Amino acid sequence: MVLGETCMSATLETIRQMIAEEFQLDHAIVTADATLESLEIDSLSAIEFMFLLEDRFKIDFPEDKAKIKTVGDIAIELDKAIGAPSDERKALARS
Amino acid sequence: MKNLNYPGGRDAVLLVHGLCSSPLEMQYLGRQLSKAGLAVFIPHLAGYGCIPGESDVRIGRWEDWHAQVARHFDALKLHYRNVSLCGLCIGADLCLSLAAERDNEVAAQALLSTILFYDGWNISPFRALLPLAYHSPLRRFYPRYRERSPYGLKNERLRKWVEQEMKQQSQSSVGAAAIPTTALYQAELLIGHVKRLLPRVTAPTLLIHAKDDDVASVRSPDYVAARINARVVRQCRLADSYHMVTVDNEKEVVARRTIGFFREILGDIPSVRLGLAGTSFA
């Protein structure tokens, strides 16, 4: 397994656990392919969850979050965002 | 829009959302109450609530709003040892209306951003005239009261998202872009009814309100606290929120204080889960 895959699987597992806990769902149904809609996570809850991730990991997701449909999509975007410096990190770097 | 319910133990809470909004604005609080061991039911009230994405709202009479809340309360009473109430905005007024009618049956109530006076810092002076317009030909020209920024939200990220939702559709998850004049008129009638009946309210009451509420100042919860006859009245002021306290910056504080209050009144909440999910109390 390459390093990128290891990171992705660790991130995915973190996201799965967080979603299962936050929305009181059976961990087994929170799969990478599960859409937020199929898990009955509405748009308000989804955006609040994204804000929670931004705060917890000190990252910024892209403005357009419409393409995030599945649990796996969140993990992919989180890995991308962790790789990219957030506004806060940029500010720290400048100071 | 479907009703939301979350499993719990032997005690239940009926959550009532705000006027022209939906159960979605109460779901975070509902989930936290459920995690604390309380069964939670959040109904969509016909003629009162709105459906995200749909612009056409047929507003009912406030008496019908009250009757629906009473019916859901009675249904929960059949299954649970204690049933408490929790409402946001006009939903808090509906809780008061029911508590005045069922003084010994309501175990406790948590009232969030209660509105008895539309005197918040973002309310237009013309807003007070809108219910009058209902009685005049003016209602043809002012059929709706358009909500304006900050939409009850101090959280800028969420406000930005709500603004986008309101641009794309007339209804966001936390309320309508514009409220029908008929709804405001019915709300005024409900408020008048509640003010008259406040001395009849004896249920232990928690009032949570933001100091900087943009829709209703702290005059409303203070007015309630001074007039009800509850043996326990607690007030909580939020310093970093506006009107929509169940989704704004301090939603965790709102959940924590509400759970703490229900624990204080109900005693230990059994953690055993008897199950409610999938049960309809409509």
HADDOCK unambig.tbl for C-alpha pairs under 7 A between the chains (distance, minus, plus):
assign (segid A and resid 44 and name CA) (segid B and resid 173 and name CA) 6.22 0.50 0.50
